[in-house]
């Protein structure tokens, strides 16, 4: 008796390289991911990558972007100067949501005066208030 086989719902497909990291671009179709040493940033349709030169050096040190990958059919165009600021904001927002909680809080501290309550801090970095309290105590900042 032979058992019928079904095709895999997730057949292997090769990874598609995305656009160059050096230059600013905006996604017009599909989705692009930037792979860093420890983190990945996602750029859906309408999102702008500002280019490596636009990123502060401490962001580059933390992210260490190495390559881009894209969904089949993804398209980009050269970013407009008016899109670069929102592109930087998107990168920063994603960096506040990735990495250890201590790292995310350190990144948040660079942006704020340090007067935020812990519930607000937790919301901004995607954590629970109790976790922020614990990590701040461990960091000697509670």
Buried (B, 14 or more C-beta within 10 A) or exposed (E): EEEEEEEEEEEEEEEBEBBBBEBBBBBEEBBBBBBBEEBEBEBEEEBBBBBBEBBEEEBEEBBEBEEBBBBEEBBBEEBEEEBBEBBBEBBBEBBBEBBEBEBBBBBBBEEEEEEBEBEBBBBBBEBEBEBBBBBBEEEEEE
